[in-house]
Amino acid sequence: MKLLIDTHVFLWYIGADDKLPARFLEEIRNPENQVFLSVVSLWEITIKYQIGKLPLPEPPQLFIPTERGRHLIDSLPLNEESVRYLANLPQLHRDPFDRMLICQAQANQMTLVTSDSAILQYSVTSLPQT
């Protein structure tokens, strides 16, 4: 299975946070699954870091690639095909980062790993929390 992990799931995972559902942890660690973090998440993390909403031990441009590598998580670039999916995405949720992750999951036939109930309103394959 190809998993696209939401930004908060990535942060919970690398931080060993108890908020991460056991099912998510199991599937992210499953060697049969290919796990991706979108560059959109790096963008979101960088913005939150810059405005002081997300403390990190080092700048995100260093920290995130290091953590991705340490946890064997691949980078998913943003391409034009994924962006084109925005045209048909209903306006159920206004967060631009979440909307782009939905489009990337749809365009790349990926399972989105998220606990965000607003994202789960969309027609996107997602991993159940239990």
C-alpha positions in Angstrom: 0.0 0.0 0.0 1.2 3.5 -0.8 0.6 5.8 2.3 0.7 9.5 2.2 1.0 10.7 5.8 -0.6 14.0 6.9 1.7 16.6 8.5 0.4 16.0 12.1 0.8 12.2 11.7 4.4 12.7 10.6 5.1 14.9 13.6 3.4 12.4 16.0 5.3 9.5 14.5 8.8 11.0 14.7 8.0 12.4 18.1 6.7 9.0 19.4 3.5 10.9 20.5 0.8 8.9 22.2 -1.8 10.7 20.0 -0.7 8.5 17.0 -3.3 5.7 16.6 -1.8 2.2 17.0 -3.2 1.3 13.5 -1.3 4.2 11.9 1.9 3.2 13.7 1.5 -0.4 12.6 1.0 0.5 8.9 3.7 3.1 8.8 6.2 0.6 10.2 4.9 -2.2 7.9 7.8 -2.9 5.5 5.3 -3.9 2.8 3.9 -0.3 2.7 5.6 2.6 0.9 5.3 5.7 3.1 5.5 9.2 1.8 5.6 12.7 3.2 4.6 15.5 0.8 6.7 18.5 0.1 3.5 20.3 1.0 4.0 19.1 4.6 7.5 20.5 4.6 6.0 23.8 3.4 3.4 23.8 6.2 6.0 22.8 8.8 8.3 25.6 7.7 5.6 28.2 7.9 4.6 27.1 11.3 8.2 27.0 12.5 8.8 30.6 11.1 5.8 32.1 12.9 6.7 30.3 16.2 3.8 27.9 16.3 6.0 24.8 15.9 9.2 24.4 17.8 11.8 22.1 16.3 15.3 21.1 17.5 16.8 22.6 14.3 15.5 24.4 11.2 12.9 22.4 9.2 15.0 22.4 6.0 17.5 20.3 8.0 15.3 18.5 10.5 12.6 17.1 8.2 14.8 15.5 5.6 16.9 13.9 8.4 13.8 12.5 10.1 12.4 11.3 6.8 15.6 9.4 6.1 15.9 8.1 9.6 12.3 6.7 9.4 12.5 5.5 5.8 9.8 7.9 4.6 10.0 9.0 1.0 9.4 12.5 -0.3 6.5 13.2 -2.5 7.0 16.2 -4.8 4.1 18.4 -5.9 3.4 18.2 -9.6 1.0 19.8 -12.0 -1.2 16.7 -12.3 -1.9 16.8 -8.5 -2.7 20.5 -8.6 -5.2 20.0 -11.4 -7.3 17.9 -9.0 -8.0 21.2 -7.1 -10.5 22.3 -9.8 -12.9 19.5 -8.9 -12.3 19.4 -5.2 -15.4 20.6 -3.2 -15.0 23.5 -0.9 -15.6 21.4 2.3 -12.4 22.5 4.0 -10.4 25.7 3.5 -6.9 24.6 4.6 -4.8 24.8 1.5 -2.2 22.3 2.8 -4.9 19.7 3.6 -6.6 20.3 0.2 -3.3 19.7 -1.6 -2.6 16.5 0.3 -6.1 15.3 -0.7 -5.3 16.1 -4.3 -1.9 14.3 -4.2 -3.5 11.2 -2.6 -6.1 11.1 -5.3 -3.7 11.8 -8.2 -1.2 9.2 -7.0 -3.7 6.5 -5.9 -2.5 6.7 -2.3 -4.1 6.1 1.0 -4.1 9.2 3.1 -3.1 8.7 6.8 -4.8 11.4 8.8 -6.8 12.0 12.0 -8.3 15.2 10.6 -12.1 14.8 10.4 -12.4 17.7 7.9 -10.1 15.8 5.4 -12.1 12.6 5.9 -15.2 14.4 4.5 -13.6 14.2 1.0 -13.7 11.3 -1.4 -10.2 10.1 -0.7 -9.0 6.7 0.4 -7.9 6.9 4.0 -6.6 4.6 6.6 -9.1 3.8 9.4 -7.7 4.7 12.9 -8.7 1.3 14.3 
